[in-house]
Amino acid sequence: MQMPDPDAVLIGRKADIVSKLERLLPADAVISDIAETRAYECDALTAYRCPPLAVVLPGSTEEVAAVLRLCHAEGVPVVPRGAGTSLAGGALPTADSVILGVARMTEVLETDYNNRVIRVETGRTNLSVTGAVEEDGFFYAPDPSSQLACAIAGNIAMNSGGAHCLKYGVTTNNLLGVTMVTMDGTVLELGGAHLDAAGYDLLGLVCGSEGQLGIVTEATLRILPKPEGARPVLMGFSSNEVAGACVSDIIKAGVLPVAIEFMDRPCIRACEAFAKAGYPDCEALLIVEVEGSDAEIDHQLGLIKQIARGHDPVELREAADADEAGRIWLGRKSAFGAMGQINDYICLDGTIPVSELPRVLTRIGSLAAEYGLEVANVFHAGDGNMHPLILFNANTPGELEKAEGLGADILRLCVEVGGCLTGEHGVGVEKRDLMADQYAPADLEAQMAVKDVFDPAWLLNPAKVFPLQVSEARRTARLAAE
Amino acid sequence: MRPTSEEELSALVAEASGPLVIRGGGTRGIGRPVTGEVLETGALTGIALYEPGALTLVAKAGTPVAEIEAALSAEGQRLAFEPIDCRGLLGREGTPTIGGVVAANASGPRRIQAGACRDHMLGVRFVDGTGAVVKNGGRVMKNVTGYDLVKLMAGSHGTLGVLTEVALKVLPAPEMSATLSFAGLSTERAVAAMSAALGSPFEVTGAAHLPDGSDGTAETLLRIEGFDDSVAYRAERLRALLEAFGTARIDRHEGREAGPWAAVRDVAAFHDAPGDVWRISVKPSDAPAIARAADAEGLVFDWGGGLIWARVPAGTDLRARIGPFAGHATLMRGDEATRAALPVFQPEPAPVAALSDGLRQRFDPRGVLNPGLMA
C-alpha cells in the first residue's frame, strides 16, 4: 500500500504552521513534538504508520472552523480523527498533514425523549451515547464491535454498522442532523430533529464520506425505546450450505431477528478453545436473536426452531436464562480475541448477496488453500456482511503481503458475485486500490465530483477512498498551481 | 421521448439541446414548473431480480409500483416505507413508477419506524446530465464502498440524473395489524399521546392525528403490526399505557388490509377539498404551535406530529404565515402560477444552497435535467 510523497515545502514550514495553530487554540490543544505526534501515527490498521506534521485537539466547532480556515489558506492537508479505531486506515496521516481530532468534544448537548433524539458532540463514544439515555429506557441502535472506544465522528465518517442492523439499520438510518465544518471553515447545519431533507439529501451524502467532505462536530441521533427483552438461540449444522439455506428460510418466513450471526468450523474451534462457550463441534453455527416480551420471544423462537429442525441441525439450544444467553454470545463476541491469540490476522468486511453464501465460502476455502493460509469466517448472515479473518504470521517475511493478496482476491470475489468491498468498515487506504474493481471510471468520477464541490482543493483526507492514480490530477492540481 | 433502453436514454440526454422534463408515470408533478421536451422512463420496465430470502428487489425505474407490490405480495413481503400514491391528492392520472417514488423519496406513515424510501435503497443506476451512465451502491444490505450517491439521488426529483434502475431492501409483510383510535383529543394532547406511544417498547408503526376525523370528531390513530398474538398483546399494553388519553378503540386488520392508513398515507382528507396543500416536516413537539400559526383550512398530522399536511387557500405563502421554524415546508399542490411565484422547496441557507448548486453544476453542467424544478 502506497501513500503519496509528502510535500517537502510544507514539512519545511512546520514551525511556522504550528505557531499559527498555537495562536488559534489553547496551548495544550496543539501537539507538534515528534515523540507525542507518534501517538497519532496510525489507527487500528496498525500495519501502516506515519507521524503527522502536527495534531490539533479543538474543543469547539468554532475552534475546528478556525483550524480549517488556516489550513485551507496555507494549503495544509487535514486528516480528521475520531477515536482512531478505523480498521481501514481512515485516520492514517501523511507526514505533511495536520491531524484534527475531536476527542475533546464529548458533551451531550440535549436529550429529548418526547422527540426521541439526542444531540451530542461527535468525540463522544458510541457506547456512551446509549449510556446517557439507558436509565430512561432508551438506546442508540448502531453497535459496532468497537463501540466502547469508537467515536460518533468516526461512526458518521464510516457509516458504521454493527450486529443489530438487520432490524435497526446502520448509522445513516439513525442520523438526523449534523453541524459540519467544510475545509474552508464554513459551518453548516444539515437536518435536525425533524425527518428528511428539505432539498438534496446532503446528510446522507456526508454520512460515510470518510471525512473527505467536512468535519462533523455535533450530531442529532435517533434514540429508541429499549425492547422488553431479547433472547438468542444457537444452532449447529453439518454444512455451510445447510446453514445458509436456514438463514434464507428464516427471513422468508417473515421473522425479522435483530441479529443472525454465522461462524464456520475454523472460527468455532478457535472460539471454543479460547472462550469455552460450549459450542458444538460442527461445520457451521448460527446465533439468532429475537426481541420482545417473553411470550413474543417464545413465539418467534418457536418458528425459528421449527424452520431449523427442517434443516437437520446437529445442535439446537435456546437460552433458558440470561446466563445461558451470555454463554451463547460469549464465543461469538470473543472471536477476534481468540484469533488474535493464535495468530496475526487481517479482518475483511465484504458484503455478498445472502444467496451466494455457500458458494462464496467454498471459493474462500479454495483460495486460502492456494495461498497456503487459513481463513476463519464469522459474519452478520442476515445482511450478508462477511468478516473473513485471514490468519498469518507477521514475523515471517512476506506473509503480510501474501495475506493482503488473499484478502484482495476474496474482496474481488465478493464483488464478482454481486456484493461489495466493504459493508461497514469503510474504504480508507486499505481497500482504496480495489475501488476500480467495483466501480467503472464514470462511477468514480461521479463520486469525486462530489468532493470537488465540498473540498475543491482536495485537502481533507485526500489520499483515501479513491485509487491514487485516479485521484492524482485532483490532488496535485493545487501543488501545480503554486 | 420514451426510450426503451438505458443506452437509448443516455444518447437522448447526451444529444439534448434544451431542457428536458423528466417523467416517470407523471403522477407527482411536484416542483417549480419546467418547460421542455418530455423524457419518460415508463418504457424501462421490469423486475430484474427478486430474492425474497435476501430481502432484495432490483427493478427498472419505469416499473409500475403496482407490479412491484404484486410481486412482493405473492411472497408475503412489501415496501416497508409505504410510498404515497399522489394521484388523488394532486388530481392526476397515470401509473406511479418506482423511479418516481425514489426520485421523490416518497415515504408514508411507517417512515417513523421503518425509515424513509432512502433508507430502503440499496443501489441506483442513473444517467447524468452529460449522458454518462453511473452506478452507485449495489444490491446488498450493507455497503459503505465509496460515497453514498444513492441517498443523493433519492429526493433529487430528476435534477441530478435520470434513474434507470433501483435496488431496494424489502421486508416481510405482517400477519396482522391493529389500530388504536382515540376520539376528541386536541392537537397538543394528540401529539403527547403519540409521543408516549412512540417512546414505548411496543413498536408503533404509524401515529397520525386527523383533527376533522371521519365525522367531524378528531381522531388519533396508532398502528401496531406483527404476528397475531404479539399484536394483540402489544395493543392491549399500549391501551393501558395511554389510559390517561381515554379508552382506545382497537380495530384489527389482516396483514394486507391497510385499514385507515391508506387514507392517512394518501392524505385522502384533502382529495376533494379546494386549495393548496403544503407538507411540513418538523420536530413533533413543535407541531401544535406551527399548525396554529399555519391557520389552515384543513390539517392532517402524521409521523407522530412530525409531518403536517396543511390545506390553505390557493396562493397562500404558508412560510410567511408560520415564520422561521426548524424543519422544512414543501408546496405539494398548487397551480402553476403559485408554484412559479413561491419556492416549492424550502429555501436553503446560503452555504447549503451553494453546495446544492455545485452538485447540480457537476451532475448536470448544461442544465438540461428538470432545470429550475428544485430551485
Chai-1 contact restraints between the chains, C-beta under 6 A:
chainA,res_idxA,chainB,res_idxB,connection_type,confidence,min_distance_angstrom,max_distance_angstrom,comment,restraint_id
A,Y113,B,G199,contact,1.0,0.0,6.0,A-B,restraint_1
A,N114,B,S195,contact,1.0,0.0,6.0,A-B,restraint_2
A,N114,B,S285,contact,1.0,0.0,6.0,A-B,restraint_3
A,N115,B,K283,contact,1.0,0.0,6.0,A-B,restraint_4
A,N115,B,P284,contact,1.0,0.0,6.0,A-B,restraint_5
A,N115,B,S285,contact,1.0,0.0,6.0,A-B,restraint_6
A,N159,B,V144,contact,1.0,0.0,6.0,A-B,restraint_7
A,G161,B,K142,contact,1.0,0.0,6.0,A-B,restraint_8
A,N173,B,G115,contact,1.0,0.0,6.0,A-B,restraint_9
A,N173,B,D119,contact,1.0,0.0,6.0,A-B,restraint_10
A,T186,B,P351,contact,1.0,0.0,6.0,A-B,restraint_11
A,L188,B,P351,contact,1.0,0.0,6.0,A-B,restraint_12
A,L188,B,V352,contact,1.0,0.0,6.0,A-B,restraint_13
A,G192,B,A326,contact,1.0,0.0,6.0,A-B,restraint_14
A,A193,B,K283,contact,1.0,0.0,6.0,A-B,restraint_15
A,H194,B,S281,contact,1.0,0.0,6.0,A-B,restraint_16
A,H194,B,V282,contact,1.0,0.0,6.0,A-B,restraint_17
A,H194,B,K283,contact,1.0,0.0,6.0,A-B,restraint_18
A,H194,B,G327,contact,1.0,0.0,6.0,A-B,restraint_19
A,L195,B,S281,contact,1.0,0.0,6.0,A-B,restraint_20
A,L195,B,G306,contact,1.0,0.0,6.0,A-B,restraint_21
A,D196,B,A116,contact,1.0,0.0,6.0,A-B,restraint_22
A,D196,B,S281,contact,1.0,0.0,6.0,A-B,restraint_23
A,A198,B,H328,contact,1.0,0.0,6.0,A-B,restraint_24
A,A198,B,Q346,contact,1.0,0.0,6.0,A-B,restraint_25
A,G199,B,F345,contact,1.0,0.0,6.0,A-B,restraint_26
A,G199,B,E348,contact,1.0,0.0,6.0,A-B,restraint_27
A,G199,B,S356,contact,1.0,0.0,6.0,A-B,restraint_28
A,Y200,B,S156,contact,1.0,0.0,6.0,A-B,restraint_29
A,Y200,B,S356,contact,1.0,0.0,6.0,A-B,restraint_30
A,D201,B,K151,contact,1.0,0.0,6.0,A-B,restraint_31
A,D201,B,L152,contact,1.0,0.0,6.0,A-B,restraint_32
A,D201,B,A154,contact,1.0,0.0,6.0,A-B,restraint_33
A,D201,B,G155,contact,1.0,0.0,6.0,A-B,restraint_34
A,G204,B,D148,contact,1.0,0.0,6.0,A-B,restraint_35
A,G204,B,K151,contact,1.0,0.0,6.0,A-B,restraint_36
A,L205,B,K151,contact,1.0,0.0,6.0,A-B,restraint_37
A,L205,B,L152,contact,1.0,0.0,6.0,A-B,restraint_38
A,G208,B,V144,contact,1.0,0.0,6.0,A-B,restraint_39
A,G208,B,D148,contact,1.0,0.0,6.0,A-B,restraint_40
A,S209,B,Y147,contact,1.0,0.0,6.0,A-B,restraint_41
A,P225,B,G199,contact,1.0,0.0,6.0,A-B,restraint_42
A,P225,B,S200,contact,1.0,0.0,6.0,A-B,restraint_43
A,P225,B,P201,contact,1.0,0.0,6.0,A-B,restraint_44
A,P227,B,P201,contact,1.0,0.0,6.0,A-B,restraint_45
A,E228,B,P201,contact,1.0,0.0,6.0,A-B,restraint_46
A,S248,B,G53,contact,1.0,0.0,6.0,A-B,restraint_47
A,I251,B,G53,contact,1.0,0.0,6.0,A-B,restraint_48
A,K252,B,P52,contact,1.0,0.0,6.0,A-B,restraint_49
A,K252,B,G53,contact,1.0,0.0,6.0,A-B,restraint_50
A,G254,B,G76,contact,1.0,0.0,6.0,A-B,restraint_51
A,G254,B,P172,contact,1.0,0.0,6.0,A-B,restraint_52
A,E296,B,S230,contact,1.0,0.0,6.0,A-B,restraint_53
A,H299,B,D229,contact,1.0,0.0,6.0,A-B,restraint_54
A,T351,B,V140,contact,1.0,0.0,6.0,A-B,restraint_55
A,T351,B,K142,contact,1.0,0.0,6.0,A-B,restraint_56
A,T351,B,N143,contact,1.0,0.0,6.0,A-B,restraint_57
A,P353,B,A54,contact,1.0,0.0,6.0,A-B,restraint_58
A,P353,B,V140,contact,1.0,0.0,6.0,A-B,restraint_59
A,V354,B,A54,contact,1.0,0.0,6.0,A-B,restraint_60
A,S355,B,E51,contact,1.0,0.0,6.0,A-B,restraint_61
A,S355,B,A54,contact,1.0,0.0,6.0,A-B,restraint_62
A,D383,B,M141,contact,1.0,0.0,6.0,A-B,restraint_63
A,D383,B,K142,contact,1.0,0.0,6.0,A-B,restraint_64
A,G384,B,V140,contact,1.0,0.0,6.0,A-B,restraint_65
A,G384,B,M141,contact,1.0,0.0,6.0,A-B,restraint_66
A,N385,B,K142,contact,1.0,0.0,6.0,A-B,restraint_67
A,G418,B,R139,contact,1.0,0.0,6.0,A-B,restraint_68
A,G419,B,V140,contact,1.0,0.0,6.0,A-B,restraint_69
A,C420,B,G138,contact,1.0,0.0,6.0,A-B,restraint_70
A,C420,B,V140,contact,1.0,0.0,6.0,A-B,restraint_71
A,C420,B,N143,contact,1.0,0.0,6.0,A-B,restraint_72
A,C420,B,T145,contact,1.0,0.0,6.0,A-B,restraint_73
A,L421,B,T145,contact,1.0,0.0,6.0,A-B,restraint_74
A,T422,B,V144,contact,1.0,0.0,6.0,A-B,restraint_75
A,T422,B,T145,contact,1.0,0.0,6.0,A-B,restraint_76
A,G423,B,K142,contact,1.0,0.0,6.0,A-B,restraint_77
A,E424,B,K142,contact,1.0,0.0,6.0,A-B,restraint_78
A,E424,B,V144,contact,1.0,0.0,6.0,A-B,restraint_79
A,G426,B,V144,contact,1.0,0.0,6.0,A-B,restraint_80
A,Q438,B,T145,contact,1.0,0.0,6.0,A-B,restraint_81
A,A442,B,A132,contact,1.0,0.0,6.0,A-B,restraint_82
A,A442,B,V134,contact,1.0,0.0,6.0,A-B,restraint_83
A,D443,B,V134,contact,1.0,0.0,6.0,A-B,restraint_84
A,D443,B,K135,contact,1.0,0.0,6.0,A-B,restraint_85
A,A446,B,V134,contact,1.0,0.0,6.0,A-B,restraint_86
A,Q447,B,G146,contact,1.0,0.0,6.0,A-B,restraint_87
A,Q447,B,Y147,contact,1.0,0.0,6.0,A-B,restraint_88
A,A449,B,R362,contact,1.0,0.0,6.0,A-B,restraint_89
A,V450,B,Y147,contact,1.0,0.0,6.0,A-B,restraint_90
A,V453,B,G358,contact,1.0,0.0,6.0,A-B,restraint_91
A,V453,B,L359,contact,1.0,0.0,6.0,A-B,restraint_92
A,V453,B,R362,contact,1.0,0.0,6.0,A-B,restraint_93
